[in-house]
Amino acid sequence: MAEGKEQTKRFRAIIHGRVQGVNFRYYTREKARRLGLCGYVRNLWDGTVEVVAEGPEANLQKLLSWLHIGPPLAQVRQVQVLWQTPTGEFPDFEVRF
């Protein structure tokens, strides 16, 4: 690993609870962008929210911690996380529809 350059990691998270209709996607996008992460957030058909994020592990952990709480109106019940191999496919962090 190069000095001063943290290795890029990736996770896919599914957030359960009251997470749609509470601006979860928009707050997640802003949080991820502030942390310098790339990826996306989107609502899934079953009422959950999916987040795929890539970046330095320390910043991914910060985003994960935030996902367990979410924005003010959210009620997060569970966060399922799957660590994956980063692909570098994302130019930034976006909301997908």
Secondary structure, DSSP 8 states (H G I E B T S, - for coil): --TT---EEEEEEEEEEE-SSSSHHHHHHHHHHHTT-EEEEEE-TTS-EEEEEEEEHHHHHHHHHHHTT-STT-EEEEEEEEEE------SSEEEE-
